[in-house]
Amino acid sequence: MQSQDVAPHPAPSATDPVVGVEQAEAALVEHYPRLVRLAYLVLPPGLGRSRRVLTAHSLTQRALPGNRTATPVIPAQSADREGDPGYALIRLRVVRTALEAGLPLKRRAWPKRSQLPPLLPQVWGLKLFPRSGGADELALDQQLTALSAAGRAAYVLRGLERLPDGDVRQLLRAAGVADADAALREADGVTGAYTLLASPEFDPCSLQARPTDLMRRRQHTRAALVAGAALVVCGALVGLPGDGWGSDGPAAPPYARNPAAEAALDPGELTRVPPGAWRTSARTDFSVWPARGDLTGDEDLLRRALVVWARPGETVRMSATPGTPTGGPSGPPQLLYAGNVDAARVVILHDGLRIARYAEAKDGTAGAALDFARTDGAGRAEAGAVVLGRTDGNVRYLTAPWVTRAAERDLTRPGSGAMDLPLTDGVTSPMAGPAERTGACTSWNVLQLTDGSTTRLMSDLGELVPARLTTGRPGSAKDASGAAALRTWAPYACSLGAVRGQGVRSVNAWEFASQRLPGAGGSAAWVCTRAETWRGDGARVLAQFRTPGAKYGAVAAKAEDVPACGKRDPQVLAGVLWKSEGGRWYLLAAGGRDTESVRATGGISASAEGNLLTAKAKKGARAELKGMLDDGRTISGLR
C-alpha cells in the first residue's frame, strides 16, 4: 500500500465561521449514515471489515467538538448540506481522524486514539460487516486498497461528496495531508464508477452478523464462569422467590431437540413437486415448480446446502436482496434444482418466502456461496425464471415449467429481433447479462419468455430473480411485448442500471406526456419509470426527458418511497431546464393527462393551463413546480 504524509493540522483562520456544539450535533445526526460511510471508505482496508465498521462508527461519534469551533468554508455540494458549516466541520474531523488511523505506529511515541481499536461501540461475541456486493464493487474495493489513505479520501470526496478538485484539495490540506495534489493524482487512476460508492458493499450502517471464534471465546470465559458460579447460586438462593427468574410455560427445556428444525436439515424430507402439478394447481408460482437437475439424488450435496443455509460459516460468501431474511428454513423447503452448472454444483431451494441458491465448486466446497431473494406473493408473471449461475459476464436461467420458449433480446434495439436460447430441462443456454458489466451502457440484454400466447421480458438486475418489465399507465400496465412497448423501453433501458441490487420485482415505463419544443425543435417525450420491490417499500421513480433524435433519455427528476407514477397514485409532475439550438434556455414541465394546470415559483415564475408548461429561463435557474389536478388535488414536482 502506498504511503501518504500527514502534516500538522492547519490553524483555523479568524475569518472561518464558528460552529456551536448544537449546530454540529444537528449536522452529525442528520447526515450520520453518509459520514460513517465516508469514514469506512477512507479507513485502511487492512483493519478488516469488522474493525473498520466499528472504527468508522467510533470516529464519527467522536467527531462532535467539545465547544464552539472554527471551520474552513468548504461547500457541501448538496441541496440539504449546502453552506452548512456544521456539516463541513464534522466531515473535516471525520476525514482527519480516518487519515490518522492509517498512520504507522512509531516507537517512543504515544499512538493517536484513532490508531487504537475503538472502545465503543462494541458488540461482544459478534463480528459485524457490510453486505457483500457484486463484481463491480469488489473491483473498486481492490483499487481503493492499493491507494494511500489520502488517495482514498480524495476519490471518496469526489464521488460521494461530489466536491470539485479545488474543494477536495482544500479539505485534504485542512485535514493535514501534506501533498493533496499527489492524492488527487492517485484518485485519477481509479476506474470504478462513483455511483458504486453508494452500494451496500460500503454501507457500515446496514450490517450482517457472524459469531467470533467460539473456541477461543469459550477458553477466555471459562475462568470467569467458574468464579461467577458461586455468586449466581447465592443470588438464586437469597434474591429470587418461587420460580426464580420466571416460568418458561409450555416451552421445551433449553437445548431440547426440535423435530421441525431437524427435518429442515434432512434431504429426505425435502418437498418435491411432481412434474405436471402446475397444470392442475390453482396456483402458478414457485410452489409448483418440479425438482430438476442431474444431482437431485445427491443427498450429500443436498445436506450441505441445507446445513449451510441453517449455519453458514465465515468462509461462505452470502448475499441477500434488501428486506430478505437470511435465517434458516423453519421446516423442510422445496427443491427446485440440483445439478451441475458450468464449473459449479448448484442447489435451488424455496421455502414459500424466499429463493435460496447454494453453489460450490465441482472440485471442493471452498468458496461456497449462498444467495437469497425474496419472492413472497409471486404470480405466474414474476415466477418465470431464476438465475442458476453467472460466468464470464454470461448468465444461465432455470425457467418455469410453463415456459415454452426463451430468447435473448437487446432492449436498446427494438427492431433487432430476438435470438433463441435453447432449453434443456428448463435450463437456458448462457446469454450475455448486463448485471456485471462496467463502463458505458451501449446495450441491455433481457430475457424474453414465451408462455403459451403470452410473451414477457425479464431483466437481470444482479439478483436471483429477474425483474419483470411492463409498459403503460399505472394500474393498467401490461407486459413489455410488441413493437410499441419495445420502442417505449429502448431509450430508457440503460436506466435499469440505477436499480441493480435493490430487490426489484418489476419496472414499468409510462410515457405520460409529449411536449412541443420551442421553435422548430419537434416534440419531446416525458417517460416515468417506476421500480417496485418485493418488500413493498423502497420503490424508485425516475422522470426522464427525451428530445427528438436522442438515443437515450435524460433523468429530469427522481424520488424514492413516493406513490407518484404508481398504481396507488399514477400522477406525476417533472421539469427540466432545456437549451434550444438558438442558445436560449427554457423551463419545460409536464404532468399526466389529469393535470389541469402547472405553476412554477422561485427562480422562475410562470404558469400554464393544461399539463404542459414552457417558460423562458436563465442557465442554472431553479424553480418549484406545483400542479393542480382536475379533481382539485395539488401535486408537487419530483425532485
C-alpha positions in Angstrom: 0.0 0.0 0.0 1.3 3.4 -0.8 2.0 5.9 2.0 1.0 9.5 2.3 2.4 12.1 4.7 0.0 13.8 7.0 1.0 17.2 8.1 0.1 19.0 11.3 -3.5 20.4 11.3 -3.7 23.9 9.9 -4.7 26.5 12.4 -8.2 28.0 11.9 -8.4 31.4 10.4 -10.1 34.3 12.1 -12.4 34.6 9.2 -13.6 31.0 9.3 -17.2 30.5 10.6 -17.6 29.5 14.3 -19.8 26.4 14.8 -21.6 25.8 18.0 -21.9 22.3 19.5 -25.7 22.2 18.9 -25.2 23.0 15.2 -22.5 20.4 14.8 -24.6 17.8 16.6 -27.6 18.5 14.4 -25.4 18.0 11.3 -23.9 14.8 12.7 -27.3 13.3 13.5 -28.9 14.3 10.2 -26.1 13.0 8.0 -24.8 10.2 10.2 -25.1 7.4 7.6 -23.2 9.4 5.0 -20.4 10.4 7.5 -20.0 6.8 8.7 -19.7 5.6 5.0 -17.1 8.3 4.4 -15.0 7.1 7.4 -15.4 3.5 6.4 -14.1 4.1 2.9 -11.1 6.2 4.0 -10.0 3.8 6.8 -7.2 1.3 6.0 -8.7 -1.9 4.5 -6.0 -3.8 6.4 -8.0 -3.3 9.6 -10.5 -5.9 8.4 -14.2 -5.3 7.6 -15.5 -5.8 11.1 -13.0 -3.5 12.8 -13.4 -0.9 10.0 -17.2 -0.9 10.7 -16.7 -0.3 14.5 -13.9 2.2 14.0 -16.0 4.2 11.4 -18.8 4.5 13.9 -16.4 5.4 16.7 -14.6 8.1 14.7 -17.9 9.6 13.5 -19.4 9.7 17.0 -16.2 11.3 18.4 -16.2 13.9 15.7 -18.5 16.1 17.8 -16.5 19.0 19.1 -16.4 19.8 22.8 -17.0 23.5 22.4 -17.5 26.2 19.7 -15.0 25.6 16.9 -14.0 27.4 13.7 -14.1 25.5 10.4 -12.9 26.3 6.9 -15.8 27.0 4.4 -15.8 24.0 2.0 -19.1 23.7 0.1 -21.1 20.5 0.7 -22.3 20.3 -2.9 -25.8 19.1 -2.0 -29.1 20.8 -1.5 -29.5 19.5 2.0 -26.0 20.3 3.1 -25.3 23.5 1.1 -23.4 26.1 3.1 -23.8 24.2 6.4 -20.6 24.9 8.4 -21.7 22.3 11.0 -21.6 19.6 8.4 -18.3 20.9 7.0 -16.7 20.8 10.4 -17.9 17.2 11.2 -16.9 16.0 7.8 -13.4 17.5 8.2 -12.9 15.9 11.7 -14.1 12.5 10.3 -11.7 12.7 7.4 -8.8 13.9 9.6 -9.2 11.0 12.2 -9.7 8.4 9.5 -6.4 9.5 7.9 -4.7 9.4 11.2 -5.9 5.8 11.8 -3.8 4.7 8.8 -0.6 6.1 10.1 2.1 3.6 11.2 2.8 3.2 14.9 6.1 4.8 15.9 8.4 3.8 18.7 8.8 6.0 21.8 5.6 7.9 20.9 2.1 7.5 22.1 -0.3 6.3 19.4 -3.2 8.5 18.4 -6.5 7.5 19.7 -7.8 6.8 16.2 -4.9 4.3 15.7 -6.2 2.1 18.6 -9.1 -0.3 18.5 -12.3 1.5 19.4 -13.5 1.2 23.0 -17.1 2.0 21.9 -19.2 0.9 20.1 -18.6 -2.8 20.8 -20.8 -5.9 20.2 -19.5 -8.7 22.2 -19.5 -12.2 20.6 -20.3 -10.9 17.1 -18.5 -9.8 14.0 -20.3 -7.1 12.0 -19.6 -6.3 8.4 -21.4 -4.8 5.4 -23.3 -6.9 2.9 -21.3 -8.3 0.0 -21.6 -6.5 -3.3 -21.1 -7.7 -6.9 -18.1 -7.9 -9.2 -18.1 -4.1 -9.8 -17.9 -3.3 -6.1 -15.2 -5.9 -5.5 -13.0 -4.4 -8.3 -13.5 -0.9 -6.9 -12.6 -2.1 -3.4 -9.4 -3.7 -4.7 -8.4 -0.5 -6.4 -9.1 1.6 -3.3 -7.0 -0.8 -1.2 -4.0 0.0 -3.4 -4.2 3.7 -2.7 -2.9 5.6 0.2 -5.3 6.9 2.8 -5.2 10.4 1.3 -5.8 8.9 -2.2 -8.8 7.1 -1.0 -10.1 10.2 0.7 -9.6 12.2 -2.5 -11.6 9.7 -4.5 -14.4 9.4 -2.0 -14.7 13.1 -1.5 -15.0 13.4 -5.3 -17.5 10.6 -5.7 -19.5 10.5 -2.5 -19.5 14.2 -1.6 -19.4 15.5 -5.3 -16.7 18.0 -4.4 -14.7 19.7 -7.2 -11.0 19.2 -7.1 -10.3 22.6 -5.6 -12.6 21.9 -2.6 -11.1 18.4 -2.3 -7.6 19.9 -2.2 -8.7 22.5 0.4 -10.4 19.9 2.6 -7.4 17.5 2.5 -5.0 20.2 3.5 -7.3 21.2 6.3 -7.2 17.5 7.4 -3.4 17.5 7.5 -2.5 16.0 4.1 0.9 17.3 3.2 0.6 16.7 -0.6 -3.1 17.0 -1.7 -2.1 17.2 -5.4 -0.5 13.7 -5.1 -3.6 12.3 -3.5 -5.7 13.7 -6.4 -3.4 12.1 -8.9 -3.7 8.8 -7.2 -7.5 9.1 -7.3 -7.3 9.7 -11.1 -6.1 6.1 -11.5 -9.3 4.5 -10.1 -11.6 3.3 -12.9 -14.7 2.4 -10.9 -17.9 4.4 -11.2 -18.6 6.9 -8.5 -22.1 5.5 -8.1 -20.7 2.3 -6.7 -19.7 4.2 -3.5 -23.5 4.2 -2.6 -23.5 0.4 -2.8 -24.4 -1.7 0.3 -20.9 -3.1 0.0 -19.6 0.1 1.5 -22.5 0.8 3.9 -21.4 0.3 7.6 -25.0 1.1 8.7 -26.5 -2.0 7.0 -24.7 -4.9 8.5 -24.5 -8.7 8.7 -23.5 -10.5 11.9 -21.5 -13.7 12.5 -20.1 -15.2 15.7 -16.5 -14.6 16.7 -14.0 -17.5 17.4 -16.3 -19.7 19.6 -13.5 -22.0 20.9 -11.2 -19.0 21.9 -14.2 -17.3 23.5 -15.0 -20.4 25.5 -11.4 -20.6 26.8 -11.3 -17.0 27.8 -14.7 -17.1 29.6 -14.2 -20.4 31.4 -12.4 -18.9 34.3 -14.9 -16.1 34.6 -17.8 -18.7 34.6 -16.2 -20.7 37.4 -15.6 -17.5 39.5 -19.1 -16.3 39.0 -20.8 -19.6 39.7 -20.9 -19.1 43.4 -22.3 -15.6 43.0 -25.1 -16.9 40.7 -26.0 -19.7 43.1 -26.1 -17.3 46.1 -28.2 -14.8 44.1 -30.6 -17.5 43.2 -30.9 -18.6 46.8 -31.3 -15.3 48.6 -32.7 -13.0 45.9 -35.3 -15.0 43.9 -38.6 -16.2 45.3 -40.8 -19.0 44.0 -39.9 -20.0 40.4 -36.7 -17.9 40.2 -36.4 -15.7 37.1 -39.9 -16.8 35.9 -41.6 -19.8 34.3 -41.0 -20.8 30.7 -44.5 -22.0 30.4 -45.0 -24.6 27.6 -41.6 -24.0 26.1 -39.3 -27.0 25.8 -36.2 -27.3 28.0 -33.1 -25.5 26.8 -31.2 -27.4 24.0 -34.2 -29.7 23.5 -34.3 -31.4 20.1 -36.7 -29.7 17.7 -38.3 -32.1 15.2 -39.1 -29.3 12.7 -35.6 -27.9 12.8 -34.1 -31.4 12.4 -36.5 -32.1 9.5 -35.4 -28.9 7.8 -31.8 -30.3 7.6 -32.8 -33.8 6.3 -32.5 -34.1 2.5 -35.0 -36.9 2.6 -37.7 -34.5 3.9 -37.3 -32.0 1.0 -40.6 -31.2 -0.8 -40.5 -32.5 -4.4 -43.4 -31.4 -6.6 -44.5 -33.8 -9.4 -43.6 -32.6 -13.0 -47.2 -32.0 -14.1 -48.6 -30.4 -10.8 -48.7 -26.9 -12.3 -51.2 -27.9 -14.9 -54.0 -28.7 -12.4 -52.9 -26.5 -9.4 -54.9 -23.4 -8.5 -51.5 -21.6 -8.1 -48.9 -21.0 -10.7 -45.8 -19.7 -8.9 -42.6 -21.2 -7.5 -44.6 -23.6 -5.3 -45.5 -25.8 -8.3 -42.0 -26.0 -9.9 -40.8 -29.6 -10.1 -37.4 -30.6 -8.9 -35.0 -30.6 -11.9 -31.3 -31.2 -12.5 -28.9 -34.1 -12.7 -28.0 -34.1 -8.9 -31.4 -34.2 -7.3 -30.5 -37.6 -5.9 -27.1 -36.5 -4.4 -28.0 -36.5 -0.7 -24.5 -35.3 0.4 -24.8 -32.2 -1.8 -28.4 -31.5 -0.6 -27.4 -32.0 3.0 -24.5 -29.5 2.6 -26.9 -27.0 1.1 -29.4 -27.3 3.9 -26.8 -27.2 6.7 -25.0 -24.1 5.2 -28.4 -22.4 4.9 -29.0 -23.1 8.6 -25.4 -22.4 9.8 -23.3 -20.5 7.2 -19.6 -20.5 8.1 -17.3 -17.5 7.9 -15.9 -18.6 4.6 -19.3 -18.7 2.9 -20.0 -15.7 0.6 -23.5 -14.6 1.3 -25.8 -12.1 -0.4 -29.5 -11.2 0.0 -31.8 -8.7 -1.6 -32.9 -5.8 0.7 -35.5 -6.9 3.1 -34.8 -10.6 2.8 -34.3 -12.7 6.0 -31.2 -14.9 5.9 -32.1 -17.3 8.7 -32.5 -21.0 8.2 -35.8 -22.6 7.0 -38.5 -23.2 9.6 -39.2 -26.6 8.0 -38.3 -28.7 5.0 -38.0 -26.4 2.0 -39.0 -27.3 -1.6 -36.3 -28.5 -4.0 -36.3 -26.7 -7.3 -33.0 -27.7 -8.8 -29.8 -29.6 -8.0 -27.3 -30.0 -10.8 -24.0 -29.1 -12.5 -23.9 -25.6 -13.9 -20.7 -24.8 -15.8 -17.9 -25.2 -13.2 -20.2 -25.4 -10.1 -22.7 -27.6 -8.3 -25.9 -25.6 -7.7 -28.9 -26.2 -5.5 -32.0 -24.0 -5.7 -34.5 -24.2 -2.7 -37.7 -22.4 -2.0 -39.4 -22.0 1.4 -42.5 -20.0 0.4 -41.0 -16.7 1.2 -37.5 -16.9 -0.3 -35.4 -18.5 -3.0 -32.1 -19.7 -1.7 -29.2 -20.6 -4.0 -26.3 -22.7 -2.8 -23.3 -23.1 -5.1 -19.9 -24.8 -4.6 -17.1 -25.6 -6.9 -17.1 -29.0 -8.6 -13.6 -29.8 -7.1 -14.5 -28.9 -3.5 -16.5 -26.8 -1.1 -14.0 -23.9 -0.7 -15.6 -20.6 -1.7 -19.1 -21.8 -1.4 -21.8 -19.1 -1.9 -25.3 -18.7 -0.5 -27.7 -16.2 -2.1 -31.2 -15.2 -1.1 -34.1 -13.4 -2.9 -37.5 -12.6 -1.5 -40.3 -14.0 -3.7 -43.5 -13.9 -1.5 -46.6 -13.0 -3.5 -45.1 -14.0 -6.8 -47.5 -14.9 -9.5 -47.2 -16.6 -12.9 -45.6 -13.4 -14.4 -42.9 -13.0 -11.7 -42.1 -16.7 -11.2 -40.9 -17.2 -14.8 -37.2 -17.7 -14.2 -34.4 -18.0 -11.6 -30.7 -17.3 -12.1 -28.7 -20.5 -12.0 -25.2 -19.0 -12.4 -23.1 -16.2 -13.8 -19.8 -16.9 -15.6 -17.6 -14.5 -17.6 -20.4 -12.0 -17.9 -22.9 -14.6 -19.1 -26.0 -15.8 -17.1 -28.0 -19.1 -17.2 -31.6 -19.3 -16.1 -33.8 -22.1 -14.8 -37.2 -21.3 -16.3 -40.7 -22.2 -15.1 -42.3 -25.4 -16.3 -44.9 -23.5 -18.3 -42.3 -21.6 -20.3 -42.2 -23.0 -23.9 -39.6 -20.7 -25.4 -36.7 -18.5 -24.2 -34.9 -15.9 -26.2 -32.3 -13.1 -25.7 -33.1 -9.5 -26.8 -31.2 -6.2 -26.8 -33.7 -3.8 -25.2 -31.9 -0.8 -26.7 -32.5 -2.0 -30.3 -36.2 -2.7 -30.6 -36.0 -3.7 -34.3 -33.1 -6.1 -34.0 -35.2 -9.2 -33.2 -34.7 -11.9 -30.5 -32.2 -14.7 -30.5 -33.5 -18.1 -29.4 -32.0 -19.7 -26.2 -32.2 -23.5 -26.4 -33.9 -25.0 -23.3 -32.6 -28.2 -21.7 -34.9 -29.5 -18.9 -35.8 -25.8 -18.3 -32.2 -24.6 -18.3 -31.3 -21.9 -20.9 -28.0 -21.7 -22.7 -25.9 -18.8 -21.5 -26.8 -15.3 -22.5 -24.9 -12.0 -22.1 -26.1 -10.4 -18.9 -26.0 -6.6 -18.1 -25.7 -7.0 -14.3 -21.9 -7.3 -14.0 -21.0 -5.1 -16.9 -18.9 -1.9 -16.3 -18.3 1.1 -18.5 -20.6 2.9 -20.8 -24.0 1.4 -21.5 -24.3 0.6 -25.2 -26.7 -2.4 -24.9 -29.0 -4.0 -22.4 -29.8 -7.7 -23.0 -33.0 -9.0 -21.4 -34.6 -12.5 -21.2 -37.7 -13.0 -23.4 -40.0 -15.8 -22.2 -43.0 -17.2 -24.1 -45.8 -18.8 -22.1 -48.5 -20.0 -24.5 -49.6 -16.9 -26.3 -48.0 -14.5 -23.7 -44.6 -13.0 -24.1 -42.8 -11.4 -21.2 -39.5 -9.5 -20.8 -37.3 -10.1 -17.7 -34.2 -8.1 -16.9 -31.3 -9.4 -14.8 -30.6 -6.8 -12.1 -27.8 -8.7 -10.3 -30.2 -10.8 -8.2 -31.6 -14.4 -8.2 -35.0 -13.4 -9.7 -35.0 -11.2 -12.8 -37.4 -8.2 -12.8 -40.5 -8.1 -14.9 -40.7 -5.2 -17.4 -44.0 -3.6 -18.2 -45.3 -0.6 -20.1 -48.4 1.6 -19.8 -50.3 3.8 -17.4 -50.0 2.6 -13.8 -53.0 0.4 -12.9 -53.4 -0.9 -16.4 -49.7 -1.7 -17.3 -49.1 -4.7 -19.4 -46.0 -6.9 -20.2 -43.5 -5.2 -22.4 -44.1 -7.1 -25.6 -44.9 -6.0 -29.1 -43.3 -3.3 -31.2 -44.9 -0.3 -29.4 -43.7 -1.4 -26.0 -40.2 -2.2 -27.2 -40.0 1.3 -28.7 -41.1 2.8 -25.4 -38.4 1.0 -23.5 -35.5 1.4 -25.9 -34.3 4.9 -24.9 -34.6 4.1 -21.2 -33.1 0.6 -21.0 -29.8 1.8 -19.5 -31.6 3.5 -16.6 -32.3 0.0 -15.3 -28.7 0.1 -14.0 -29.8 2.6 -11.3 -31.9 -0.1 -9.6 -29.5 -3.0 -9.6 -29.3 -4.9 -6.3 -32.4 -3.2 -4.8 -34.7 -6.2 -4.6 -36.8 -5.1 -7.6 -39.8 -7.0 -8.6 -41.0 -5.1 -11.7 -40.2 -1.9 -13.6 -42.8 0.0 -15.6 -42.2 2.6 -18.3 -45.0 5.0 -19.0 -44.9 7.9 -21.5 -47.1 10.3 -19.6 -46.7 13.4 -21.9 -45.4 14.7 -25.2 -44.3 18.3 -25.3 -43.7 20.6 -28.3 -40.3 22.2 -28.0 -39.9 26.0 -28.6 -39.0 26.9 -32.1 -38.8 24.1 -34.7 -37.4 21.6 -32.3 -40.1 18.9 -32.7 -41.7 17.1 -29.7 -40.0 15.7 -26.7 -41.2 12.7 -24.8 -41.7 12.5 -21.0 -41.5 9.0 -19.6 -41.8 7.8 -16.0 -40.1 4.6 -14.9 -41.1 3.1 -11.6 -39.3 0.1 -10.0 -41.4 -1.8 -7.4 -39.7 -4.0 -4.8 -40.6 -7.4 -3.4 -40.7 -5.9 0.1 -43.2 -3.2 -0.8 -41.2 -0.1 0.2 -38.1 1.4 -1.4 -39.8 2.0 -4.8 -37.7 4.2 -7.1 -39.2 6.6 -9.6 -37.4 8.4 -12.5 -38.9 11.0 -14.7 -37.0 11.1 -17.9 -37.0 13.6 -20.8 -36.0 12.7 -24.4 -35.6 15.1 -27.2 -36.3 14.2 -30.9 -33.4 12.1 -32.3 -31.8 11.5 -28.9 -30.8 7.8 -28.4 -31.2 7.9 -24.7 -33.5 9.7 -22.3 -32.1 12.1 -19.6 -33.2 11.8 -16.0 -35.0 15.0 -15.1 -36.1 14.1 -11.6 -36.1 11.1 -9.3 -37.6 10.1 -6.0 -37.8 7.1 -3.6 -40.6 5.8 -1.5 -43.3 8.0 -3.1 -46.6 6.9 -4.6 -46.1 9.0 -7.7 -46.3 7.2 -11.0 -47.6 4.1 -9.3 -50.8 2.1 -9.1 -51.9 3.9 -5.9 -51.3 7.4 -7.4 -50.5 7.5 -11.1 -50.0 11.3 -11.1 -46.5 12.7 -11.8 -45.1 16.2 -12.5 -41.5 16.9 -13.5 -39.5 19.7 -15.1 -36.1 20.3 -16.8 -34.0 23.2 -18.0 -33.5 22.9 -21.8 -31.3 24.9 -24.1 -32.6 25.5 -27.7 -30.5 25.4 -30.8 -30.6 29.2 -30.8 -28.9 29.2 -27.4 -31.9 30.2 -25.3 -32.8 28.5 -22.0 -36.3 27.3 -21.2 -38.1 25.6 -18.3 -40.1 22.7 -19.6 -42.5 20.9 -17.3 -45.1 18.3 -17.8 -47.7 16.3 -15.9 -50.1 13.5 -16.7 -53.3 13.9 -18.6 -55.2 14.6 -15.4 -53.2 17.7 -14.7 -55.4 20.8 -15.2 -52.6 23.5 -14.7 -48.9 23.8 -13.9 -47.2 26.6 -11.9 -43.5 27.4 -11.4 -42.3 29.6 -8.5 -38.9 30.5 -7.0 -36.2 31.3 -9.5 -38.8 31.1 -12.4 -42.3 32.5 -12.1 -44.7 31.1 -14.7 -48.0 29.2 -15.1 -50.0 27.5 -17.8 -53.3 25.8 -18.3 -53.2 22.1 -19.1 -50.5 19.6 -18.3 -47.6 21.4 -20.1 -45.5 24.4 -19.2 -43.0 26.3 -21.3 -41.3 29.3 -19.9 -38.1 31.3 -20.6 -35.4 30.8 -18.1 -31.8 31.5 -17.3 -29.0 29.0 -17.1 -28.8 27.4 -13.6 -32.2 28.8 -12.5 -34.2 26.7 -10.0 -38.0 26.5 -9.7 -40.6 24.8 -7.5 -43.3 23.1 -9.5 -46.9 22.7 -8.4 -49.7 21.0 -10.4 -53.5 21.2 -10.0 -55.4 18.0 -10.9 -58.8 18.1 -12.4 -60.2 16.7 -9.1 -58.8 19.8 -7.2 -55.9 18.0 -5.7 -52.4 19.6 -5.7 -49.2 17.7 -6.6 -45.6 18.7 -6.3 -42.9 18.1 -8.9 -40.5 15.2 -8.5 -37.1 16.3 -7.2 
